[in-house]
């Protein structure tokens, strides 16, 4: 009993205070609750109608965010547990200014140099608008709790992209910062990019824009620099820069970045982005990640004991699925394991109608398997956490259900090993 209690407390500690994949994702899912926009989509008002004769480089036609479904969620993460989300609200054609406005409601959990929490600790609320003209895309930030008009940058109403979309294209823009006027010089330095987390080194179509501002006394070499990676179908997918922390003699320059983690809980590109999170985001505890899809044929559990069974609605369709744990063990009437060999087979399955997800199906030497199922704090993301305990190790694995694609992510996020028996 003490062992189970310790394990459960450890899981709760990971959930509340852990870094890396689990914490980033859960904190950001909590931000979704703060999004308070009408669920009624004004579809007809949002239609973009550009009937004028334009050439192929017209950015109003090229810059089109994927999945314009009302309420779609863009999740961004960064270091020191920073994160913000963007919730798609509308695309509107402004006939008076002959431009397209892509509007997103944003919420921020705080972070160095970025829109921070409000005075009462509420999540920082802002609106991000991509104002798309024929030859430029402008990022407009309107903070709902403060007067700040930037998201990480020092340049308000930043021209993040300008035609022609060719490497070497350069543009200037003037802006005010702390009462002084400066000139920002931006340049397209690449027209494709690699996902830093992907091992396949695949190239994606997009634009790397580097910006510099000279004469900035507080920054190293008196120069502010920032880099954005922009995908025409996703918007800004990465933004890196250096910010100033503190004031006066106690201030120092701090490198910061945030990047697109997923859209609607579905990780972009491929699973290799997940696999290298431990190397790129400081998640040293992530051991392995894989997808688990359902199979039509159930696995054989003859001769095994049903150790635990839980009913839960994993996909919010108001129909409960069953989660079953089988073990090659003998159970007492009180539900305690009373007979176990040195090496037993364990199976953990989720039954969804006629389909079955096999989460675990293997032998465990001198140990056992336990699980907990939960929909933590209404994150709208069902999870199963397992603990595989042996005399010399504890392995913690999260199984996270993606209802859009109907698969589980299996994330082995913590392994503890010892040279002596664990009790």
C-alpha positions as a printed NumPy array, in Angstrom:
array([[  0.   ,   0.   ,   0.   ],
       [  2.835,   2.398,   0.886],
       [  4.463,   1.621,  -2.424],
       [  1.278,   2.454,  -4.359],
       [  0.78 ,   5.653,  -2.393],
       [  4.347,   6.735,  -3.075],
       [  3.924,   6.008,  -6.765],
       [  0.668,   7.957,  -6.917],
       [  2.214,  10.93 ,  -5.126],
       [  5.142,  10.812,  -7.524],
       [  2.756,  10.871, -10.498],
       [  0.955,  13.863,  -9.001],
       [  4.292,  15.607,  -8.522],
       [  5.191,  15.01 , -12.164],
       [  1.799,  16.289, -13.226],
       [  1.955,  19.489, -11.194],
       [  5.618,  20.396, -11.273],
       [  7.261,  18.315, -14.   ],
       [  9.041,  19.948, -16.889],
       [  9.036,  18.966, -20.519],
       [  6.306,  17.519, -22.673],
       [  3.805,  16.754, -19.967],
       [  3.912,  20.084, -18.183],
       [  3.973,  22.16 , -21.364],
       [  0.987,  20.407, -22.807],
       [ -1.145,  20.359, -19.652],
       [ -0.512,  23.998, -18.743],
       [ -1.415,  25.096, -22.233],
       [ -4.541,  22.977, -22.304],
       [ -5.597,  24.836, -19.189],
       [ -5.236,  28.106, -21.066],
       [ -7.919,  26.966, -23.469],
       [-10.499,  27.5  , -20.737],
       [ -9.71 ,  31.203, -20.73 ],
       [-10.741,  31.601, -24.352],
       [-14.073,  33.382, -24.214],
       [-15.246,  34.004, -27.725],
       [-18.649,  33.361, -29.202],
       [-19.034,  29.85 , -30.561],
       [-21.207,  31.204, -33.339],
       [-19.169,  31.496, -36.521],
       [-20.107,  34.337, -38.846],
       [-19.121,  32.345, -41.871],
       [-20.601,  34.642, -44.493],
       [-18.961,  37.713, -42.969],
       [-15.588,  35.984, -42.899],
       [-15.47 ,  35.1  , -46.571],
       [-12.539,  36.603, -48.413],
       [-13.547,  38.111, -51.724],
       [-10.666,  39.484, -53.752],
       [-12.047,  40.16 , -57.198],
       [ -9.436,  42.644, -58.335],
       [ -6.833,  41.597, -60.858],
       [ -3.7  ,  40.651, -58.942],
       [ -0.437,  38.983, -59.85 ],
       [  0.834,  35.664, -58.505],
       [  2.819,  37.351, -55.715],
       [ -0.259,  38.872, -54.068],
       [  0.151,  37.83 , -50.435],
       [ -3.613,  38.032, -49.859],
       [ -3.828,  34.861, -51.915],
       [ -0.61 ,  33.214, -50.748],
       [ -0.823,  33.742, -46.972],
       [ -3.72 ,  31.496, -46.002],
       [ -3.778,  29.821, -42.605],
       [ -4.572,  26.093, -42.725],
       [ -7.697,  24.788, -41.04 ],
       [ -9.757,  27.969, -40.743],
       [-12.38 ,  26.14 , -38.755],
       [-13.668,  28.387, -35.982],
       [-11.988,  27.591, -32.671],
       [ -8.89 ,  25.778, -33.96 ],
       [ -6.032,  25.953, -31.444],
       [ -2.379,  26.822, -32.175],
       [ -0.165,  25.826, -29.217],
       [  3.245,  27.488, -28.762],
       [  5.89 ,  26.518, -26.212],
       [  9.235,  27.868, -25.057],
       [ 11.815,  27.52 , -22.279],
       [ 11.209,  28.02 , -18.546],
       [  7.739,  26.536, -19.056],
       [  6.559,  29.476, -21.181],
       [  3.595,  28.908, -23.45 ],
       [  0.754,  30.623, -25.254],
       [ -2.142,  29.544, -27.402],
       [ -3.901,  31.156, -30.34 ],
       [ -7.519,  30.338, -31.026],
       [ -8.686,  31.038, -34.57 ],
       [-11.574,  33.484, -34.558],
       [-12.2  ,  34.841, -38.049],
       [-10.84 ,  35.817, -41.442],
       [-12.282,  39.117, -42.64 ],
       [-11.796,  41.048, -45.84 ],
       [-11.422,  44.784, -45.209],
       [-12.658,  46.382, -48.415],
       [-11.827,  49.904, -47.255],
       [ -8.132,  49.066, -46.832],
       [ -8.106,  46.269, -49.413],
       [ -6.535,  43.801, -46.985],
       [ -7.32 ,  40.514, -45.255],
       [ -7.368,  40.27 , -41.444],
       [ -6.782,  36.838, -39.889],
       [ -7.857,  37.224, -36.26 ],
       [ -6.846,  34.991, -33.344],
       [ -7.579,  35.244, -29.628],
       [ -4.452,  34.583, -27.583],
       [ -3.753,  33.554, -24.   ],
       [ -0.371,  33.485, -22.32 ],
       [  0.85 ,  31.707, -19.192],
       [  3.665,  34.196, -18.675],
       [  7.355,  34.15 , -19.504],
       [ 10.458,  36.279, -19.699],
       [ 10.036,  39.178, -22.106],
       [  6.576,  38.156, -23.24 ],
       [  3.062,  39.298, -22.441],
       [  2.746,  38.371, -18.8  ],
       [ -0.036,  37.563, -16.391],
       [ -2.454,  40.285, -15.346],
       [ -2.387,  42.038, -11.994],
       [ -4.727,  39.489, -10.454],
       [ -2.773,  36.541, -11.825],
       [ -5.167,  35.814, -14.67 ],
       [ -3.74 ,  34.463, -17.871],
       [ -2.529,  37.267, -20.162],
       [ -5.133,  37.813, -22.851],
       [ -4.372,  39.349, -26.221],
       [ -5.521,  39.398, -29.818],
       [ -3.167,  38.59 , -32.663],
       [ -4.125,  39.766, -36.132],
       [ -2.255,  38.998, -39.315],
       [ -3.062,  41.972, -41.561],
       [ -2.344,  40.728, -45.055],
       [ -1.929,  43.274, -47.828],
       [ -1.004,  42.614, -51.426],
       [  2.72 ,  42.998, -50.692],
       [  3.101,  42.489, -46.93 ],
       [  1.997,  40.666, -43.787],
       [  1.851,  42.669, -40.545],
       [  1.621,  41.079, -37.084],
       [ -0.622,  43.236, -34.878],
       [ -0.841,  42.514, -31.135],
       [ -3.492,  44.033, -28.877],
       [ -3.014,  43.112, -25.215],
       [ -6.238,  43.051, -23.205],
       [ -4.607,  43.487, -19.791],
       [ -1.759,  45.9  , -20.538],
       [ -0.775,  48.437, -23.162],
       [  1.901,  46.231, -24.712],
       [  1.624,  45.785, -28.467],
       [  4.23 ,  43.117, -29.119],
       [  4.659,  39.389, -28.582],
       [  8.31 ,  38.98 , -27.721],
       [  9.524,  41.638, -30.142],
       [ 10.261,  45.278, -29.342],
       [  8.774,  46.299, -32.702],
       [  5.003,  46.913, -32.687],
       [  2.951,  46.233, -35.813],
       [  5.896,  44.352, -37.266],
       [  6.068,  43.688, -40.994],
       [  6.957,  40.018, -40.725],
       [  6.91 ,  39.301, -44.466],
       [  7.155,  41.434, -47.584],
       [  7.005,  40.696, -51.299],
       [  8.732,  39.683, -53.415],
       [  9.203,  36.423, -51.525],
       [ 12.794,  35.952, -52.584],
       [ 15.985,  35.37 , -50.628],
       [ 17.729,  38.695, -50.205],
       [ 14.614,  40.855, -50.209],
       [ 15.148,  43.589, -47.602],
       [ 12.857,  46.213, -46.099],
       [ 12.973,  48.921, -43.457],
       [ 10.421,  50.181, -40.951],
       [ 10.567,  52.888, -38.302],
       [  9.2  ,  52.413, -34.79 ],
       [  9.218,  53.988, -31.34 ],
       [ 10.904,  52.297, -28.371],
       [ 11.079,  53.975, -24.952],
       [ 10.53 ,  57.403, -26.459],
       [ 13.127,  57.092, -29.218],
       [ 12.736,  56.346, -32.909],
       [ 14.652,  53.444, -34.428],
       [ 14.863,  51.773, -37.825],
       [ 14.447,  48.018, -38.147],
       [ 15.993,  46.303, -41.154],
       [ 14.548,  42.91 , -42.108],
       [ 15.782,  40.441, -44.691],
       [ 14.564,  37.124, -46.101],
       [ 17.574,  34.847, -45.603],
       [ 16.031,  31.514, -46.673],
       [ 12.933,  30.277, -48.498],
       [ 12.845,  26.87 , -46.83 ],
       [ 13.551,  25.521, -43.381],
       [ 14.238,  22.337, -41.462],
       [ 12.268,  21.248, -38.441],
       [ 14.925,  21.433, -35.756],
       [ 13.383,  18.484, -33.93 ],
       [ 13.162,  16.174, -36.932],
       [ 15.915,  13.704, -37.661],
       [ 14.993,  13.278, -41.332],
       [ 16.327,  16.774, -42.243],
       [ 13.348,  17.274, -44.508],
       [ 13.003,  20.732, -46.028],
       [  9.724,  22.619, -45.69 ],
       [  8.562,  25.59 , -47.718],
       [  8.705,  28.728, -45.612],
       [ 10.632,  31.908, -45.052],
       [ 13.331,  32.777, -42.541],
       [ 13.275,  36.503, -41.789],
       [ 16.104,  38.085, -39.801],
       [ 15.665,  41.555, -38.295],
       [ 18.252,  43.886, -36.768],
       [ 17.998,  47.259, -35.044],
       [ 21.197,  49.221, -34.422],
       [ 21.784,  51.821, -31.736],
       [ 20.046,  49.891, -28.931],
       [ 22.081,  50.783, -25.83 ],
       [ 20.77 ,  48.007, -23.585],
       [ 21.638,  45.18 , -25.974],
       [ 24.944,  43.485, -26.686],
       [ 26.918,  45.408, -29.324],
       [ 24.092,  47.965, -29.17 ],
       [ 22.025,  45.878, -31.553],
       [ 18.697,  44.066, -31.218],
       [ 18.254,  40.938, -33.345],
       [ 15.337,  38.592, -33.895],
       [ 14.509,  35.775, -36.302],
       [ 11.142,  34.453, -37.415],
       [ 10.281,  31.38 , -39.427],
       [  7.036,  31.906, -41.316],
       [  4.932,  29.253, -43.005],
       [  2.35 ,  30.628, -45.431],
       [ -0.162,  28.041, -44.206],
       [  0.538,  28.269, -40.459],
       [  1.782,  31.785, -39.761],
       [  4.782,  32.319, -37.478],
       [  6.053,  28.9  , -36.438],
       [  9.16 ,  30.066, -34.595],
       [ 10.371,  33.347, -33.111],
       [ 13.774,  33.722, -31.456],
       [ 15.345,  36.862, -30.018],
       [ 17.173,  38.301, -27.032],
       [ 15.356,  40.266, -24.368],
       [ 16.488,  42.446, -21.483],
       [ 15.759,  41.164, -17.984],
       [ 15.886,  43.572, -15.05 ],
       [ 16.667,  47.281, -14.991],
       [ 19.734,  49.493, -14.827],
       [ 22.98 ,  47.909, -13.695],
       [ 21.173,  44.713, -12.738],
       [ 19.817,  44.134, -16.249],
       [ 21.166,  41.438, -18.534],
       [ 20.49 ,  40.06 , -21.999],
       [ 18.589,  36.776, -22.142],
       [ 18.048,  34.595, -25.247],
       [ 14.448,  33.483, -25.703],
       [ 12.326,  31.674, -28.272],
       [  8.909,  30.172, -28.735],
       [  7.778,  27.781, -31.429],
       [  4.644,  26.138, -32.747],
       [  4.171,  22.822, -30.959],
       [  0.885,  21.616, -32.417],
       [ -2.417,  22.592, -33.999],
       [ -5.542,  21.077, -32.41 ],
       [ -3.38 ,  18.686, -30.344],
       [ -1.978,  17.134, -33.52 ],
       [  1.78 ,  17.551, -33.708],
       [  2.875,  18.963, -37.081],
       [  5.215,  17.175, -39.441],
       [  6.003,  13.771, -37.93 ],
       [  6.589,  11.869, -34.74 ],
       [ 10.317,  12.593, -34.888],
       [  9.536,  16.086, -33.648],
       [  8.325,  14.469, -30.441],
       [ 11.222,  12.043, -30.296],
       [ 13.826,  14.777, -30.054],
       [ 11.988,  16.977, -27.572],
       [ 14.222,  15.639, -24.831],
       [ 17.265,  16.983, -26.679],
       [ 15.889,  20.332, -27.815],
       [ 13.467,  21.365, -25.087],
       [ 15.278,  20.089, -22.025],
       [ 12.981,  17.118, -21.524],
       [ 15.708,  14.747, -20.458],
       [ 13.217,  12.33 , -18.933],
       [ 11.471,  11.424, -22.188],
       [ 12.797,   7.995, -23.138],
       [ 10.649,   7.075, -26.147],
       [  7.471,   8.087, -27.97 ],
       [  5.301,   6.189, -30.421],
       [  1.8  ,   6.075, -31.864],
       [ -0.648,   3.27 , -31.066],
       [ -3.525,   2.684, -33.473],
       [ -6.519,   0.392, -32.863],
       [ -6.626,  -3.159, -34.185],
       [ -9.679,  -5.149, -35.235],
       [ -8.65 ,  -8.402, -33.542],
       [ -8.443,  -8.611, -29.757],
       [ -5.299, -10.035, -28.178],
       [ -5.408, -13.42 , -26.45 ],
       [ -5.743, -13.2  , -22.654],
       [ -6.676, -16.823, -21.944],
       [ -5.182, -18.031, -18.671],
       [ -4.607, -14.483, -17.439],
       [ -6.392, -12.724, -14.577],
       [ -8.345,  -9.494, -14.99 ],
       [ -6.48 ,  -7.363, -12.455],
       [ -8.302,  -4.076, -12.992],
       [-11.119,  -2.724, -15.15 ],
       [-12.197,   0.903, -15.631],
       [-14.962,   2.439, -17.744],
       [-14.377,   5.916, -19.184],
       [-15.426,   8.071, -22.121],
       [-12.049,   8.629, -23.766],
       [-13.34 ,  10.542, -26.806],
       [-16.263,  12.533, -25.34 ],
       [-18.879,  10.801, -27.485],
       [-20.986,   9.967, -24.395],
       [-20.204,   6.258, -24.809],
       [-17.872,   4.654, -22.287],
       [-14.896,   2.591, -23.366],
       [-13.341,  -0.068, -21.125],
       [ -9.75 ,  -0.159, -19.964],
       [ -8.595,  -3.602, -18.857],
       [ -5.396,  -4.794, -17.244],
       [ -4.603,  -8.512, -17.409],
       [ -1.762, -10.269, -15.627],
       [ -0.438, -13.794, -15.367],
       [ -1.04 , -13.707, -11.626],
       [ -3.49 , -14.99 ,  -8.997],
       [ -5.706, -12.526,  -7.143],
       [ -7.296, -12.756,  -3.688],
       [-10.962, -11.926,  -3.078],
       [ -9.816,  -8.558,  -1.758],
       [ -8.109,  -7.815,  -5.071],
       [ -4.552,  -8.367,  -3.895],
       [ -1.936, -10.26 ,  -5.904],
       [ -1.18 , -13.389,  -3.877],
       [  0.716, -15.5  ,  -6.36 ],
       [  3.18 , -14.268,  -8.909],
       [  5.987, -15.982, -10.765],
       [  9.348, -14.38 , -11.34 ],
       [  8.314, -13.568, -14.897],
       [  4.703, -12.795, -15.813],
       [  2.939, -11.479, -18.864],
       [  0.931,  -8.254, -18.556],
       [ -1.572,  -6.752, -21.007],
       [ -3.225,  -3.335, -20.907],
       [ -5.944,  -2.736, -23.497],
       [ -8.594,  -0.144, -24.295],
       [-11.751,  -1.529, -25.902],
       [-13.581,   0.935, -28.148],
       [-16.528,  -0.76 , -29.804],
       [-15.162,  -3.558, -31.986],
       [-11.672,  -2.08 , -31.943],
       [ -8.958,  -2.547, -29.367],
       [ -5.939,  -0.421, -28.484],
       [ -3.124,  -2.563, -27.095],
       [ -1.129,  -0.24 , -24.875],
       [  1.067,  -2.851, -23.206],
       [  1.631,  -6.523, -24.042],
       [  4.86 ,  -7.91 , -22.651],
       [  6.528,  -9.907, -19.897],
       [  7.789,  -8.235, -16.723],
       [ 10.616,  -9.79 , -14.748],
       [ 10.172,  -9.608, -10.964],
       [  7.576,  -6.879, -11.115],
       [  4.075,  -5.745, -12.026],
       [  2.098,  -3.14 , -13.955],
       [ -0.374,  -0.595, -12.579],
       [ -2.39 ,   2.153, -14.266],
       [ -4.443,   5.271, -13.54 ],
       [ -6.93 ,   6.771, -16.022],
       [ -7.997,  10.403, -15.885],
       [ -9.125,  13.483, -17.791],
       [ -7.014,  15.898, -15.814],
       [ -8.685,  19.225, -14.926],
       [-10.945,  19.177, -17.964],
       [ -8.08 ,  19.507, -20.42 ],
       [-10.247,  17.616, -22.901],
       [ -7.413,  15.173, -23.334],
       [ -7.806,  11.681, -21.908],
       [ -4.716,  10.079, -20.391],
       [ -3.665,   6.784, -18.916],
       [ -0.536,   6.705, -16.774],
       [  1.18 ,   3.379, -16.123],
       [  3.898,   2.413, -13.706],
       [  5.978,  -0.658, -14.439],
       [  7.723,  -1.507, -11.183],
       [ 10.432,  -4.099, -10.723],
       [ 12.965,  -4.748,  -7.995],
       [ 15.426,  -2.394,  -9.681],
       [ 13.437,   0.157, -11.685],
       [ 10.287,   2.239, -12.096],
       [  9.082,   3.167, -15.583],
       [  6.41 ,   5.854, -15.964],
       [  4.505,   6.016, -19.252],
       [  1.7  ,   8.32 , -20.388],
       [ -0.817,   7.181, -23.002],
       [ -2.477,  10.293, -24.43 ],
       [ -5.545,   9.875, -26.628],
       [ -5.887,  11.974, -29.776],
       [ -9.549,  11.885, -30.689],
       [ -9.04 ,  13.657, -34.033],
       [ -6.807,  10.879, -35.383],
       [ -8.046,   8.121, -33.05 ],
       [ -4.696,   6.997, -31.736],
       [ -2.735,   7.059, -28.493],
       [  0.62 ,   8.72 , -28.028],
       [  2.744,   6.46 , -25.822],
       [  5.229,   8.678, -23.992],
       [  7.73 ,   6.949, -21.736],
       [  8.668,  10.028, -19.785],
       [ 10.441,   8.824, -16.679],
       [ 12.652,   5.869, -15.843],
       [ 14.205,   5.452, -12.42 ],
       [ 16.825,   2.793, -11.927],
       [ 18.589,   1.56 ,  -8.84 ],
       [ 21.437,  -0.79 ,  -8.108],
       [ 19.553,  -2.245,  -5.142],
       [ 16.039,  -3.518,  -4.593],
       [ 13.254,  -0.938,  -4.409],
       [ 10.572,  -1.373,  -1.752]])
